[in-house]
Amino acid sequence: MLFNSYIFIFAFLPFTFLGYFFLAKHKSGETAISFLVLASLFFYGWWNPIYLLLILVSMAVNYGLGETIVRRRNSQKFKQAQGFLIYGLIFNLGLLAYFKYANFIVDNINSLFSSGFNLDEIILPLAISFFTFQQIAYLIDAYRGITKEFKFSHYALFVTFFPQLIAGPIVHHKEMLPQFMQMDNLKPKLENMIIGLTIFSLGLFKKVVIADGVAQYSTPVFDAAAAGEALSFFIAWGGALAYSFQLYFDFSGYSDMAIGIAKMFGILLPLNFASPYKSLSIIEFWRRWHMTLSRFLRDYVYISLGGNRKGDVRRFANLFATMLLGGLWHGAGWTFVFWGGLHGLYLVINHGWHYLQRKAKLEFLHQNLLWRVFSWFLTFFAIVNAWVFFRASSFTAAVVMMEGMYGFNGVAIPNAIFARLGGLQTILNQIGVTSFIGGGSQFMFTYLWVSALLVAVLLPNTQQIMNSHPDAQLRSPYALCDQGLLSGKLKFRYGVCWAMVSACALVIAVFGLTRVSEFLYFQF
Amino acid sequence: MSIKKYALIYGLSIIVITGLLASINYFIDPYLLYGSNRISGINDKKPATANRSALFKPYQAIAVKPTTLVVGNSRPEMGINPESSCWPNHYGTIYSLTFPGMSFYGQIRALFHAVSDSPVENILLGVDFVDFLQLREQPKKNYWPPRNSDFFDRLRVDEKSNSNSSYRYNQLKDFSAGLFSLTALNDSVSTLLSQNVNSVNRTHLGFNPARDYLDIIRHEGPRVLYRQKMNELNKRFEQPGMSVYDAKLWSTEFEGLKRTIQLALAQNIQLTIYINPYHYSYFEAIEKSGYWPEFEAFKKGLMQVVKQYGQNKVALWDFALYSNYTVSPKPSKKEAKKFLRWFWEPAHYKAKLGEYLLSDMYQQSCVKKKLSPVGVKLNDIDIDRHLAKQRQLSAFMTLQIEQ
């Protein structure tokens, strides 16, 4: 079930909300928690009930292993605890490898050795990457002695809690399980509802209105690249920029919705995005983008590989390897690995630059506005380039995009615009700018959207808007202090203006769930 | 402000904003769904209807209760004006049930839908070579199969002419989407902002005045439209292996034609079928691609079906021929006007030429003196001689161009 669907907004969410607090009041907290687990499983099974079995087995095995590890550890049997941890890792990574990477591995073996292994298409179970990572973290922490013993129902809720189940944030047992045990959270609070609904509305608006709105300007360009069409400079850049914004608003909107829904239930989820496109460096970008994934990769991959404890060369190698894995986590394909590797390379360069900056005493540059603008531009440029590999359906398609973006197919603008440029036409012709027929309005709207969103990302983010209110304190895995444009005015408070803005965002976003179909010359 | 008061204002705002936005969509009526008044400068032009004929025309065709239907694709939509003075006076309310880019199957299904609930007495069916020219696989068992899409869900009758039980539900869904959707809101705003005289539009009778082409021609010149369409056509005809019928010498399209004729005869409807005119450069594209024999097979096929099922009551006209109207210079800087006299681009004729078509078919003296006959009534002539003559003209034109 998707958050941005009628069934979720008008049926599942109200029913679950009312049921949970009704049971908490009239039965017991444990009954309410069990109800929430069942509701979350229903939410998960709505997509494909057969995979309920998978998540149930995964939870049962991990819970059992976690409890065993804790007990062995408590009785000083560290070797045995380590053994169970290894079983747990093999089990979790094995499931992930089978469901997410088996086809990818077989395809690569076939390509390398010209073999003909055949594996039926395995459907990727929803959210397997998320719940696997959460449970791996749980097992590792059990081994490290951080995890306590919990009831199965609480553990099951930590894994399946529907707001974060499908697309994160990747939550940590330390921040979730104690919240489920607080009796105070079992009482419905109007402020939680209002704040939660406001954050949900902002998220729904980001997803439905902005991300889905701008998608229509990126998808056709990437489709054209996949079909091998030569793309001119502005078309390719328009597609890449539109996709960069689509992805951000889609993912960030979904995270906001998750945070908002959880807040309605009195649960605080960690923030996942903090205006990543405001970053002045790639290091900063990864502190702002998909923060809970960065946290997981840092705590459980990078540090486990040795982190920065074994010298600079090993540190950079660890960083690069972590990013490669991060890329692979996003999808079973070489384009994702390349994307991760590219970011690994960016990070290594960025750390190298910081080292040089310190040595050459150039830190003062950070205070210089021009330098900051340049840093922002360079960072954003690097990010957009990398997204092309993330989005493209194949390496070939990504290369086609890149050829367009780097002017291999010339620079052209639609004739409808070109014809209206008057005297400029001659100058443009002289510098090699040509025109093409059709696509005028698509071109214009692409750049209008891109320009508007470029400004929008400079505004305060949800956390910055909401944190100004005592009822709306949100939790961020990283401390960030910048505010963004209009930060003085965009502060949430209980007032007519905010009530109307929030209602407007909700209504427009719900309106966005329905589309009036178009008929664009399809034969049917 | 207290949180309770905030929650109250919030709740009320949701209700008020929802009502307000739906009212705007109803008043502007960007898709011509609700029959709201069209006010000049506010919502008279309907640019959002451009790609939504399949949405609003099935409903509009029922609401208008026409006695005459123009059926076809974008060519009659732009070329045959229901409000032309060339229609016989007794033809009553004429509605253009025409769908750009839609298959012939879809056009005929829409026709059955409209006839199911309106006192239709006359049908003018414009047929098109490209609608009949398809990739054919093995001969089909069923030439008139059911098809699923939003469009077919909006029709009152299914492929067997049985009543569609979900029609009302689908209507409710479409009408609510027109009120409670962001697409509609967006289109309402763009409707408000696009009220100049040459905006994209559809009239209440389904006609496309195509005045937006004037803007394109003014700013970019007629060659742009011409080149764009020729590129599309050449691309379409580049596809090898297409034919107008399969090994059984039959197709869904001819089946549709047969069913239309049978419907007309059964309900005593006056049916006139005509082949849309093209600019001669369109013929060139057919010739170059090697599809000229299929073009002839198309005309012969039409003739045979009309003869076999029409009981001499169905008229068949051919306007897709070399004539003083279809042969005019291709648009160049010097001679754009001559081309633009009858055509927007090679595939779409202007309503002015449409009036000549109507004048021919209905023997109306509504146009200025004709240069020569615009079309030929195929019922009365030897089709082989007619096709041979067109072949000669085609060869002659090719020779002229080569010289």
Interface residues (C-beta under 8 A of the other chain):
Chain A: L190 E191 M193 I194 L197 V208 V209 N415 A416 A419 R420 I437 G438 D471 Y494 G495 V496 W498 A499 M500 S502 A503 C504 L506 V507 I508 V510 F511 G512 T514 R515 V516 S517 E518 F519 L520 Y521 F522 Q523 F524
Chain B: M1 S2 I3 K4 K5 Y6 A7 I9 Y10 G11 S13 I14 I17 T18 L21 Y31 N51 R52 S53 A54 L55 F99 P100 G101 M102 S103 G106 R147 S149 D150 F151 D174 S176 A177 G178 F180 S181 L182 T183 A184 L185 D187 I216 H219 E220 G221 V224 R227 Q228 N231
